[in-house]
Each structure stands twice: as C-alpha cells, then as structure tokens.
C-alpha cells in the first residue's frame, strides 16, 4: 500500500502531515491527516488515537481546530484523522448535508447506490490501521475518539471490537441513531429497511448487551442545539446502567456542539487515552 504526502507542517516539535492513498475497501482515493509527536521514530514506536469527525467534516477539521497537538507532543501519542466518507466524482452523493459525501456514518452500506464505496466501518477498523502501522512508527495500541457522527462511529467501533482498542471517548455523540432523524435517514439509505441491521451500528443497543468493556468517556454540552432531538445521551446512560458498563458521561453547562467545546476538553480526552496505553 503506497501513500502520497500532500503537506507537512512542524507543530510542537512534531509534524502534522496529510496523505492520500488508494483505498481498496472504498474504491476511491482517500486522505488522512496524522500528527507525529517528536518522540516517534523507528527506534521508538508510539501508540495511536484515531479521531473520527462529524457531519460535513474532512480530515482537516480536527487538526486545525481542536488544538490537540500540544498534549499529543507532551505525551508521545500519534493522532490520525481520516476523512468522513469516500470521495470522488464516481462516489454516490445526496443533496442533503447529512447523507452521502461528508456523511458516511462509519457503516458498511448494503444498499445501492452506496454499497460500492460506502464501507467506512471496514476502512476504519481494518484498512486504515494496517496502512498506518505499515508506514509510521506506531505500536499496535489504539484508542478511538470522535465528535457527533464521529462519536457515534468511535463508540460503535469500540463496542464491536473491544480487543482492538484500549479506550474510547466521544464529544456530543449520536448515541441512539435508530431513534433520531439523522440516524434513521442515513441507516435507511445505507442499510435498507431491516432495523436489526441498524442496531449493529447503534451505541446504545451495543452497550446494553456488551460483555467485554472498553473504558469510555463521553462529554456532552448542555447548550447543544441537537441534544434532545439527535444526540440523546440519556439512552447511552440507561444502557450503561443496565449492563454495568464503565461509562463516564459528563455534562457541561453552557457548551454547544462546536469545536469551541472540543478544544476546551480535548486535553482531558488525550490524557484519558494515554492512561490506558501500557
């Protein structure tokens, strides 16, 4: 698997880089951003946090707005931020911001015209980590985190693959997509009418029946415009209570759905993940 370097910027003694590569899983050219802390070298491999962004985002939003590089440099942690969907002229799209390009929802689509390209679950779980581990000085220790749609992706991926991730965290995640407009629209398009298939990508459903546990931190702003209609954190809390899942969900008065919220608490999330890296 070859990768092409598109940009390189020094940051806090390390390097922020952007790459493109041909994805066999998504059948298109993809981009990802990576922050390599100063400790990372062929003689000293370091662990990785995978960050999944939300609706309309690309691989650039988190790296430019969250301010995670300083703490990643201090703790010696790589951060990888993939794009949020397949891209390219041949890739199916929709007029809405919440379906198609920029809105892959981290699922494996089974319906047309989405199936050929929209296999974001397999891309995040399998193809991208293999690519990162082949080209960069990282260990096989991984954590996963995300925001909104990406928080949904991080939680569901960790819950379905507890052996692959040491910890998971999310800002303002879509916790119960089978019961909110964003999730229902996307799942109906990508997965069809079978709602049993939907539940395999629903964090609240997965947490309720989880038997293996990954330490989980969720932060939710109380001034988030999408709190009641789309995010539904109380569903995740109920599921954690029912299954005894070690979920830490914190509510923050006055904070909204924006990157101002993420930037306020991203250091705590990076430190949370670093605690579980051996």
Buried (B, 14 or more C-beta within 10 A) or exposed (E): EEBEEEEEEEBBEBBBBBBBBEBEBBBBEBBBBBBBBBBBEEEEBBBBBBBBBBBBBBBBBBBEBBBBBBBBBBBBBBBBBBBBBBBEEEBBBBEEEBBBBBBBBBBBBBBEBBEBBBBBBBBBBBBBBEBBBEBBBBBEBBBBBBBBBBBBBBBBBBBBBBEBBBBBBBBBBBBBBBBBEBBBBBBBBBBBEEEEBBBBBBBBBBBBEBEEBBBBBBBBBEEBEBBEEBBBBBBBBBBBEEBEBEBEBEEBEEBBBBBEBBEBBBBEBBEBBBEBBE
